[in-house]
Amino acid sequence: MRLVHALTVAISLTFGGWAVAPVQAQDAAAVVRSPVLLIDIETVFSGTQYGQRILSEIQSASETLKAENQRIADALTAEEQDIAARRPSMEPSAFRAEADAFDEKVVGIRRAQDAKEQELQDRLTAARSNFDTAIRPVLGKLMQDREAAVLMARRDVILYFGAIDITDAAIAQIDATLGDGTQAPEN
C-alpha cells in the first residue's frame, strides 16, 4: 500500500499542476489531455497502411534480389565446376588466365549485387524519412487535441500511465488521413 501511495505522490509531483482528465471525444472514446504524450513510433510505422505498404514493397524487392542472387550463385557455381573439370586437360597458363578472369567476374558481380542491396537500404531509409515527415502534421494535431506540449518515444520512458500512449490513436488517424501513403507528398 505504501508503494501505491508513493507512486501516486511521485506522479503528482511529476505532473505538478497539470490535470489529466478524460474528455469525451466525438467517437465516444475517452481522450486524455496531458502535457506529455507517448508513442511507439516503430509500432506506428509497422501498424499503419502507409508503413505496411513501404515494408511490403521493400520486402518484395528484397525477395527479388535474393532470387537473383541465388540464380547468379548457381550459374557461377556451374561455371566454376566447369573450369575445375577442364583443368586437367588445360595448360597451366591457360587455366590460370581462365581462373583469374572468373575471379574478376565474381568480384564484379559481388560489387554490383552489393550496390543493389545498398540501393534497397537507401530506398527504405528515404521512404522512412518521407513517412516520418508525412505523419508529423497528424501527430501535431493529436498533440493539439490533447493539449500536449511534448511527444516522447515510449522506449525512452521508464514508467507511465497507459492513457498517455497515443500509438493506437496515431495509427488510426494516420490511416484515416494518409491511407497507404501513395497520395502523401514526397520530400
N, C-alpha and C positions, 0 to 999 in steps of 0.2 A: 504494500500500500504506500510505503514511503517513496518507492521508486516512481509510482504513478504521480504522486504529489510533486516530487522533484522534477519530473519530466514536464508536468503542467506548468510549474513555475519557470522552468528554463525556456519553454516555448513562449510563455507570456513575456518574458524579458527579451527574447529574441525578436519578437514581432512588435514589442513596445505598445504603442497606442493604436496600431493597425487592427482593424476589425476584420475578422474572417467570417463573413456571414453569407449563407447561401441565399441566392436570389432566383426566383422562378424565371426561366428563360422561355422563349416563345414555344419551344418544343417540349415544354414541361419538364425538362431535365434540370437538375439543380446546377447552378453556376456559382462557383466560389470566387469571390472577389478577394484578391490577395496582392500585396505589393511584390511578392516573389512567386513566380510560376516555374515549374519544372517540365522538361520534355526529354524524351529519349529519341534523339534525332535519328539514330540508326533504325529504330523501330518505325519511325515516321517514313524514312526512305524506303524501307522494305515493305511497309504496310500500305502505302498509297498506290493508286493505279499508276501514277507517274513514275514512281520509283520501280515498281514491278515491271513496267514497260522497259525502262532502261536496263534493268537486270536481265530481263528476258532477251533483249537484243544483244547484250554483251555475251550472255551465255550461249546464244545461238552462234555468234561469230567465233567464240572460243571453241565450240564443238566443231565448227567447220575447219578452223585452223588445226585442231587436234587431229581430225581425219586426214587433212592434207599432210601433216607431219608424219602420220603413220604410213600413208602411201609413199611419201618420199623415202622414209626409212626402209620400207620393204624394197623399193627399187634400188636403193643404194646397197642394201644387203645382197641382193641378187647380183648386182654389178661387181661387188667385192668378191663374192664367191666365184664368179666367172673369171675374174683376174687371177684368183688363187688357183683355180682349176687349170688354167692355161700356163701357169708359172713353169712347170717342169719342161714344157716344150719351147719356152722363150729364152732368148739371150738375156743374161743378167742386166745388161744396159737397157734393153727394150722393156723388160719387166719394171726396172726402177723408174723409167720415164713414165710408163703407164700408171704405176703406183703413185708417183708424185702428182701426176695430173689428177688422179682420182682423189687424193688427199686435198688438193687445191679446190677441187669441185665441192667436196664435202664442207670445207671451211666456208666457201662462198654461199652454199645453201644454208648452212647454220647461221651465218650473218643475216641473210635475207629473212629467214624464219624468225630469228630473234627480233629483227626490226618490225616484223608483223606483230609479234607479241607485244612489243613496246607500243606500237600504234594502237593496239587494242586497249592497253592500260591507259594511254593518253586519252582515248575516246571516253573511257569510263570516268577518268578524272574531270574531263571537260563537261560531260553530261551531269556529273555530280555537282559541279560548280554551278551549272545552269539551273539545276534543281534547287540548290540552296538559295540562289538569287531569286528564283520564281516564287518560292514559298515565303520569303521574307514579308511581303505585304499581308499575306494570310496570317502569319504568326503575329505580326504587328496589330492586326485587327483583333485577334484573340486576346492579346495583352490589353488593348484599349478597352475591350468589352469587360474585362475582369479587373480593370483599374490597376494593372501591374506596372511596375517600374523596371523590373528585371525578369528576364527569361534565362534560366540556367539549365545546363545539361544535367540530367538526373544522375549520371555517373559521377559527378563532382560533389554530390551531396551525401552526407552520411546518414542523416535522419530527417524524415519529413512526413507530413500528413499526406495521404494519397490524394486528397481532394485538390491539392495544388498542382498535380501532374496533369498536364493538358495533352498528353500524347494522343489519346484516342480522339479527343475533340479536334486536334490538329489534323489527324488523318482524315476524319470525316469532312472537315472544312476544305482541306486541300483537294480531296476528291470532288467535292461539290463545285469548287472554284476552278480548278485546273484540269480535272479529269485525268487522262493519261499523259498530259503534258505536250501533246502534239501541237496544240494551239498556243502554248506558252511562248513568250518571247525568248529568243536565244541571246546570249551575251555577244 
